[in-house]
Amino acid sequence: MQRIMQLMNKDATLPKRLLEVNRDHPLIRNLIKIYKHDPKADHLTRVTEQLFESSLLLEGYLQDANQMVQRIETLLETSTESYIKGIE
């Protein structure tokens, strides 16, 4: 209903939302470990931005997918490089 009202009024602003995080999820636990090791890690920033934009996408509020796609490509590249280092 909120989206319909926004479309009718041509309102592109995001409503205030609350992002709920499951502290027991393996991804969140890993992010906490990364943060404790290096709070300024680039990977940490990319992953948290991706989580946020993924939630916007699911709710239908993501305005520009270009940055999201570029970030996904970077995350995939980083993860495959880490995997390759582990098997070599």
N, CA, C and O of each residue as an XYZ file, in Angstrom:
352
protein
N       0.829     -1.186      0.000
C       0.000      0.000      0.000
C       0.879      1.258      0.000
O       0.579      2.251     -0.662
N       1.957      1.180      0.754
C       2.870      2.321      0.837
C       3.455      2.645     -0.534
O       3.579      3.815     -0.896
N       3.817      1.606     -1.303
C       4.366      1.828     -2.639
C       3.332      2.425     -3.582
O       3.661      3.282     -4.401
N       2.099      1.983     -3.473
C       1.037      2.525     -4.327
C       0.844      4.008     -4.055
O       0.699      4.801     -4.985
N       0.841      4.380     -2.788
C       0.692      5.791     -2.426
C       1.877      6.609     -2.960
O       1.700      7.735     -3.425
N       3.053      6.049     -2.891
C       4.223      6.754     -3.409
C       4.119      6.940     -4.913
O       4.454      8.005     -5.430
N       3.659      5.915     -5.622
C       3.516      6.019     -7.075
C       2.468      7.057     -7.450
O       2.653      7.818     -8.400
N       1.388      7.087     -6.718
C       0.324      8.052     -7.005
C       0.807      9.480     -6.800
O       0.454     10.378     -7.564
N       1.607      9.682     -5.779
C       2.119     11.021     -5.470
C       3.451     11.304     -6.149
O       3.997     12.399     -6.016
N       3.977     10.322     -6.879
C       5.287     10.419     -7.530
C       6.373     10.800     -6.517
O       7.247     11.625     -6.781
N       6.277     10.173     -5.375
C       7.207     10.420     -4.272
C       8.318      9.376     -4.331
O       8.050      8.181     -4.211
N       9.566      9.816     -4.514
C      10.695      8.892     -4.634
C      11.501      8.776     -3.341
O      12.511      8.074     -3.315
N      11.082      9.443     -2.281
C      11.838      9.365     -1.031
C      11.601      8.025     -0.354
O      10.531      7.427     -0.472
N      12.615      7.572      0.351
C      12.501      6.315      1.070
C      11.810      6.541      2.411
O      12.146      7.478      3.135
N      10.858      5.693      2.738
C      10.249      5.813      4.061
C      11.245      5.342      5.113
O      12.155      4.569      4.815
N      11.068      5.806      6.332
C      11.937      5.338      7.411
C      11.622      3.873      7.654
O      10.469      3.488      7.849
N      12.664      3.073      7.638
C      12.518      1.637      7.831
C      13.517      1.189      8.890
O      14.469      1.901      9.209
N      13.286      0.023      9.415
C      14.174     -0.555     10.412
C      14.756     -1.839      9.838
O      14.016     -2.749      9.465
N      16.074     -1.912      9.768
C      16.734     -3.122      9.291
C      17.018     -4.006     10.496
O      17.829     -3.670     11.359
N      16.337     -5.137     10.535
C      16.543     -6.076     11.630
C      17.624     -7.067     11.238
O      17.621     -7.601     10.129
N      18.549     -7.306     12.160
C      19.679     -8.182     11.895
C      19.641     -9.342     12.881
O      19.488     -9.144     14.086
N      19.781    -10.544     12.356
C      19.844    -11.736     13.181
C      21.290    -11.942     13.618
O      22.132    -12.336     12.812
N      21.578    -11.680     14.879
C      22.957    -11.775     15.389
C      23.521    -13.185     15.307
O      24.739    -13.364     15.342
N      22.660    -14.183     15.199
C      23.131    -15.566     15.150
C      23.392    -16.056     13.730
O      23.863    -17.177     13.542
N      23.094    -15.235     12.737
C      23.331    -15.634     11.349
C      24.842    -15.716     11.098
O      25.588    -14.839     11.533
N      25.297    -16.764     10.400
C      26.741    -16.915     10.163
C      27.378    -15.692      9.491
O      28.511    -15.334      9.816
N      26.675    -15.058      8.574
C      27.237    -13.880      7.910
C      27.473    -12.750      8.908
O      28.519    -12.101      8.876
N      26.521    -12.517      9.782
C      26.663    -11.452     10.786
C      27.803    -11.786     11.746
O      28.580    -10.907     12.121
N      27.903    -13.050     12.143
C      29.013    -13.446     13.020
C      30.360    -13.201     12.342
O      31.304    -12.726     12.972
N      30.438    -13.533     11.049
C      31.678    -13.297     10.306
C      31.989    -11.810     10.211
O      33.145    -11.409     10.348
N      30.978    -10.994      9.980
C      31.187     -9.550      9.900
C      31.702     -8.990     11.222
O      32.547     -8.095     11.238
N      31.195     -9.515     12.317
C      31.659     -9.073     13.638
C      33.133     -9.435     13.827
O      33.907     -8.638     14.357
N      33.516    -10.632     13.394
C      34.920    -11.046     13.507
C      35.820    -10.141     12.661
O      36.894     -9.730     13.100
N      35.369     -9.841     11.453
C      36.147     -8.945     10.589
C      36.270     -7.577     11.240
O      37.350     -6.987     11.248
N      35.170     -7.067     11.787
C      35.180     -5.753     12.429
C      36.146     -5.722     13.616
O      36.876     -4.748     13.801
N      36.147     -6.776     14.407
C      37.053     -6.827     15.559
C      38.513     -6.850     15.122
O      39.380     -6.294     15.795
N      38.776     -7.497     13.993
C      40.146     -7.571     13.476
C      40.564     -6.264     12.808
O      41.674     -5.775     13.021
N      39.657     -5.697     11.990
C      39.974     -4.469     11.252
C      38.691     -3.688     10.980
O      38.028     -3.935      9.973
N      38.326     -2.749     11.859
C      37.074     -1.997     11.706
C      36.989     -1.189     10.415
O      35.897     -0.797     10.005
N      38.122     -0.937      9.773
C      38.120     -0.130      8.551
C      38.305     -0.980      7.291
O      38.651     -0.445      6.237
N      38.084     -2.280      7.382
C      38.277     -3.178      6.241
C      37.324     -2.815      5.103
O      36.121     -2.655      5.309
N      37.880     -2.691      3.907
C      37.061     -2.380      2.730
C      35.997     -3.447      2.506
O      34.861     -3.136      2.147
N      36.365     -4.687      2.719
C      35.427     -5.794      2.518
C      34.211     -5.651      3.437
O      33.079     -5.903      3.026
N      34.453     -5.257      4.647
C      33.369     -5.057      5.612
C      32.389     -4.002      5.113
O      31.175     -4.191      5.190
N      32.906     -2.912      4.611
C      32.063     -1.839      4.085
C      31.244     -2.327      2.896
O      30.042     -2.073      2.820
N      31.894     -3.027      1.968
C      31.184     -3.517      0.782
C      30.074     -4.488      1.152
O      28.977     -4.416      0.597
N      30.344     -5.385      2.075
C      29.342     -6.386      2.461
C      28.157     -5.731      3.172
O      27.008     -6.071      2.891
N      28.418     -4.809      4.075
C      27.299     -4.165      4.775
C      26.469     -3.307      3.820
O      25.244     -3.262      3.936
N      27.122     -2.628      2.881
C      26.368     -1.872      1.880
C      25.526     -2.815      1.029
O      24.391     -2.498      0.671
N      26.087     -3.969      0.711
C      25.349     -4.946     -0.090
C      24.140     -5.465      0.675
O      23.060     -5.606      0.100
N      24.301     -5.748      1.947
C      23.170     -6.194      2.759
C      22.052     -5.153      2.766
O      20.878     -5.491      2.612
N      22.420     -3.904      2.943
C      21.434     -2.830      2.974
C      20.712     -2.709      1.638
O      19.484     -2.645      1.593
N      21.486     -2.679      0.539
C      20.857     -2.521     -0.765
C      20.061     -3.758     -1.164
O      19.074     -3.641     -1.890
N      20.464     -4.925     -0.712
C      19.674     -6.130     -0.966
C      18.310     -6.027     -0.290
O      17.293     -6.434     -0.853
N      18.300     -5.481      0.917
C      17.021     -5.311      1.610
C      16.152     -4.275      0.896
O      14.934     -4.434      0.827
N      16.773     -3.206      0.361
C      16.014     -2.226     -0.423
C      15.435     -2.868     -1.673
O      14.292     -2.595     -2.042
N      16.212     -3.714     -2.322
C      15.757     -4.402     -3.525
C      14.554     -5.286     -3.214
O      13.564     -5.282     -3.946
N      14.648     -6.040     -2.127
C      13.540     -6.913     -1.741
C      12.259     -6.140     -1.445
O      11.160     -6.629     -1.709
N      12.398     -4.944     -0.903
C      11.234     -4.122     -0.566
C      10.750     -3.278     -1.740
O       9.703     -2.634     -1.659
N      11.517     -3.282     -2.834
C      11.116     -2.521     -4.011
C      11.533     -1.067     -3.980
O      10.950     -0.243     -4.685
N      12.534     -0.734     -3.173
C      12.956      0.660     -3.034
C      14.337      0.953     -3.628
O      14.813      2.084     -3.530
N      14.978     -0.022     -4.232
C      16.304      0.224     -4.790
C      16.167      1.062     -6.055
O      15.487      0.663     -7.000
N      16.812      2.217     -6.069
C      16.676      3.164     -7.173
C      17.707      2.936     -8.267
O      17.388      3.072     -9.448
N      18.944      2.590     -7.897
C      20.010      2.450     -8.884
C      20.747      1.142     -8.640
O      21.470      0.999     -7.655
N      20.559      0.196     -9.542
C      21.167     -1.126     -9.379
C      22.615     -1.170     -9.860
O      23.308     -2.153     -9.600
N      23.088     -0.144    -10.548
C      24.445     -0.166    -11.095
C      25.507     -0.346    -10.021
O      26.390     -1.192    -10.162
N      25.436      0.433     -8.957
C      26.427      0.316     -7.882
C      26.343     -1.058     -7.226
O      27.359     -1.651     -6.863
N      25.128     -1.547     -7.081
C      24.940     -2.843     -6.451
C      25.591     -3.950     -7.289
O      26.265     -4.824     -6.744
N      25.394     -3.917     -8.590
C      25.972     -4.931     -9.466
C      27.498     -4.853     -9.444
O      28.167     -5.885     -9.394
N      28.048     -3.656     -9.481
C      29.505     -3.505     -9.414
C      30.049     -4.050     -8.095
O      31.097     -4.695     -8.070
N      29.337     -3.789     -7.004
C      29.769     -4.282     -5.700
C      29.713     -5.804     -5.650
O      30.614     -6.440     -5.103
N      28.668     -6.389     -6.212
C      28.560     -7.853     -6.240
C      29.732     -8.452     -7.007
O      30.316     -9.447     -6.580
N      30.071     -7.849     -8.130
C      31.208     -8.343     -8.919
C      32.501     -8.273     -8.116
O      33.306     -9.203     -8.160
N      32.708     -7.197     -7.392
C      33.908     -7.060     -6.564
C      33.915     -8.107     -5.454
O      34.948     -8.720     -5.187
N      32.774     -8.313     -4.811
C      32.688     -9.311     -3.744
C      32.941    -10.714     -4.283
O      33.618    -11.513     -3.637
N      32.408    -11.017     -5.453
C      32.635    -12.331     -6.056
C      34.104    -12.519     -6.415
O      34.667    -13.595     -6.213
N      34.713    -11.479     -6.942
C      36.131    -11.546     -7.289
C      36.975    -11.786     -6.041
O      37.881    -12.620     -6.051
N      36.680    -11.059     -4.974
C      37.415    -11.212     -3.717
C      37.248    -12.619     -3.144
O      38.216    -13.231     -2.693
N      36.022    -13.121     -3.164
C      35.771    -14.446     -2.585
C      36.431    -15.548     -3.406
O      36.931    -16.521     -2.841
N      36.440    -15.409     -4.743
C      37.084    -16.437     -5.554
C      38.601    -16.382     -5.400
O      39.262    -17.420     -5.420
N      39.158    -15.182     -5.248
C      40.600    -15.071     -5.011
C      40.977    -15.735     -3.698
O      41.998    -16.419     -3.620
N      40.165    -15.542     -2.665
C      40.423    -16.175     -1.364
C      40.343    -17.693     -1.485
O      41.148    -18.411     -0.891
N      39.389    -18.171     -2.242
C      39.227    -19.607     -2.421
C      40.427    -20.200     -3.148
O      40.945    -21.249     -2.763
N      40.861    -19.520     -4.200
C      42.011    -19.992     -4.985
C      43.269    -20.042     -4.121
O      44.058    -20.981     -4.231
N      43.460    -19.047     -3.269
C      44.613    -19.055     -2.369
C      44.573    -20.257     -1.450
O      45.615    -20.807     -1.094
N      43.372    -20.670     -1.061
C      43.222    -21.816     -0.172
C      43.494    -23.150     -0.842
O      43.846    -24.117     -0.166
N      43.335    -23.226     -2.176
C      43.544    -24.512     -2.852
C      44.905    -24.608     -3.532
O      45.286    -25.683     -3.995
N      45.637    -23.514     -3.599
C      46.952    -23.561     -4.236
C      48.023    -23.947     -3.259
O      49.194    -24.035     -3.630
